[in-house]
Every structure is written in structure tokens, then in C-alpha cells.
Amino acid sequence: MKHFLLLISVLALSGCASVDVQSPYMKSFPHAEEGMVRYILHLPERMDESAFEVELIIGKTIRVDTVNKHLLLGEIEALPIPGSAFTRYEVTKLGGMSTAIGVFNAREVERFIQMTSVRYLGPYLVPYNSRQPVVVYVPEDAEVRYRVWSADRKRKGKMKSMKKG
């Protein structure tokens, strides 16, 4: 079961690549500037794409100790591309911080530290659209991962109003 889940995770993340894709609409997306990398995500077609969203997970895999809490702060901006209906996502102001608990002989590990945004509380979600790529520009030392979220159409309920009294 663990191998199956690992395989699914690898396949899900393999759709996100930093290589240029030769397709007509990719000409609308500019190449990455100096110090940045362009990640391109092509999503598979789904029956009802309005029931899905894509969470963009930006972060870095860094060597950290196991005692302190580590945090990456940054901003992600949705920028329209002039002359087209496309949107590109750009990560700016990516910087790290950590608690400063001094412990001798603290064990160090490689860990993916996910970016936290001050502007957006919670996950950064973009609409699911298999007809257009999701293009993200990040600093060279950052990584882009993603998660696909879906709505459960069967669980529809009513909210009850709370009457004062």
C-alpha cells in the first residue's frame, strides 16, 4: 500500500516541470527572468472540472534541525498576461525564519518547508482547467508542488440559523 501511495505521489508531482513545452499557447508565457525558474503544470481532463481546484505548494527542501520550528514567508501573485486570457503566478519576497532554541547535538534532517503567505490564510487555490497550463515562476532555489482538491457533490446540507433568544 505504501508503494502504491508513493507511486501516485510521484505521478502527481511529475506533471509539474520546469522545462519549456513546445505548444502554441506557451508562447504567451514569458521565459523566466534571471534568478527565477518557470514551472509548467498540465492537468488531465476531468468530467466536471468546476468541482476541482489546484493547491499550489511553494517551498524549499533545506537542512534543518529537529528542535526549532522553521517557516518560509513569501507572496504569490496572480498576474494577467497582456493580450491573452492567461494568468501566470509569481512568487516574490521568499525568505525564511526559525525559532531560536539552542540545543546541543540537535539532529539535522532534510525537510520540505512550505511557504506561508501573510496575505492568504490557508492554501493558495487556483481553478482547475485542463485546457490551460498552470505556470508558476519561483526563485531558483524554490520548488513547486501541487495538490488537487475536489468537492464531494453528495454531501450537501443546510446551515441552521441561530435565533437570538
N, C-alpha and C positions, 0 to 999 in steps of 0.2 A: 504494500500500500504506500509506504514511504517513497519507493522508487517511482511509483505512478504519479504521486503528487509532485515529486521533483521534476519529472518529465513534463508535466503540464506547466509548471512554473517556468521551465526553460523555454518551452514553446511559446508561452505567452510573452516572455521578455524578448524572444528572438525577433519579434516583429518590429522592435524599436531599434533602428540602426542609424549610425552616423555617416553613412555613405550616401552619395548623391544618386538619386534614382533618375533614370532617363525616361521621363514621361512628359507629355505636353504641358500639363499644369504645374510641373515642378519648376518651370521657367519663371513662374510668378514669385517664387520664394527666393530671396537673395541668398548668396553664399554667406557663410559665417564670417564675421569680422575677425580681425587679429585677436587672438586670445579666447575666442569662442568656438564652440562646436555646434553643428546643426544636427539634430536628431529627427528622424522621419519615422512616423508610425503609420502603417497601412492597416486598417481594421477590416476584418472579414465581414461580408454582407450578412445581415440578420433579417428575420421576418419583420419584426416591429422595432425599428431602431429607436423610436421615441421612448421605449421602455428601458433604454440603456444609457449610461453615462460613463465617461472615462476619467478616472482619477489620475492626475499627473503627480508622480512622486519624484521629487528632485532631491538629491543628496550627494554625499561623498562617502567612499569607503576609506576610513582612516584608522590608524593605530591609536587606540585609546586605552586608558586603564579601566579596570572593572569597578572602581570605587566611586569616581566622580560621575556626575550627570553631564552629558555633552549635548550641545544644541547648535544647530545651524540656523541662522536667521537670513532671510532673503525675501525678495519680492518677485512675483511673476506677473507679467503684464500681457494682456491680450491686445495685440497691435494689428489693426486692419492694414492690408496691403493695398496701397493706392491703385486704382484702376482694375481691381478684381474683387470677387466676393470672398476671398480667402482671409483667414486670420492666422497670424503666427504668434507664438508665445515666447516671451523672452524673460530670462531670469536675470535680475540685477541685484546688486548690493548683497552678494553672498558672503557671509562671514560667520565665524564660529565663536562660541563661548563655552565655558565649562565652570562647574563649581570648583572650588579650590581646597578640597580636603586633602591634606598632606598625609599620606600613608606610606611608610617604608615598605619596600618589596611588593608593591601593588602589581598584580598580574596585568599584562597588556595583551589586547586581542585586536584583531581586525574586525571592524564593525561598520555597517552602513548606517550613517547618521542622516536622518531625513530632515529636509529643510522645513522650518516653521515660518509662517508668514504672520506679521503683525496685523496686516490688513484683512486677511481671510482667516477666520476661526473655523477650523475643521478642514476637510480635504478640499483640494482645488479640483473641481469637476468641470469637464468640458463636454459638449454634446457629442454623442456617438454618431458618426457619419462615415460610412464605408466608401462614399464617393469622393471624399476629400481627405488628404492625409492630415495628420496632426503633426505640426512642425514646431519643434521647440529648440531655442537657442540658449545654450548654457555656457558658463566658463569651462575652460579646457579640463580642469580637474574635477568637474562635477559629473554625475551620472543621471540618466533619466530612466525611471521605471514607471510602470503604469499598472492600474487595476481596473477591470471592467465591472461596473455595478449594474444591477438590474432591479427593476421594480417587480414585485410579486402582484400580478393582476388579480389573484384570488382573494387577497386579504384587503378588502375594502370595508371600512367601518365608519360609523358615525361618531362624531365627538359629541359629548353631552355638555350642555351649558350648565354652569354652576349658578344657581339662583342665590342671590343675597338674602339672607333671612335668618 
